[in-house]
Amino acid sequence: KALITNSVFRNNVDGVRFSTVNIVVRGNAIYNNRHGLRYEERRSKALVTENDIRRNKVGVFVVTRSEDQARIVRNNIVEN
C-alpha cells in the first residue's frame, strides 16, 4: 500500500499517476500538469481525498478496467 500526502506536483505530464498499487492520495497540491490525476485501475483500490487539483489541462483522468474501486471524494477540483 502506498500513501502520498502533503506534497506538491506541478509542471509535469502527469501530476500523480498510478495503476497497480493500493493507494491513498491525501492533502496534496496538484496543478499546472497535463493530467492532474491519472488513475488506471488494474485490480487496485484508491482513495483520493482532500487534494487541491487545479489549472491542469485535464483535472482527473480515470480509466477503470476491473471493479471500479477508486473513491475520489472531498477534493477541490477547479479551473481544469
Long-range contacts (C-beta under 8 A, 24 or more apart in sequence): 4-28, 9-33, 9-36, 14-38, 15-53, 15-56, 18-44, 18-46, 19-44, 20-44, 22-46, 23-47, 24-48, 24-49, 25-49, 25-51, 26-50, 26-51, 27-51, 28-52, 30-54, 30-56, 31-55, 31-56, 32-56, 33-57, 34-58, 35-61, 36-60, 36-77, 36-80, 37-61, 37-62, 37-72, 38-62, 39-63, 39-70, 40-65, 41-65, 41-66, 41-67, 41-68, 41-69, 41-70, 42-66, 43-67, 44-69, 45-69, 45-70, 46-70, 46-71, 46-72, 47-71, 47-73, 48-72, 48-73, 48-75, 49-73, 49-74, 49-75, 50-74, 50-75, 51-75, 51-76, 52-76, 53-77, 53-78, 53-80, 54-78, 54-79, 54-80, 55-79, 55-80, 56-80
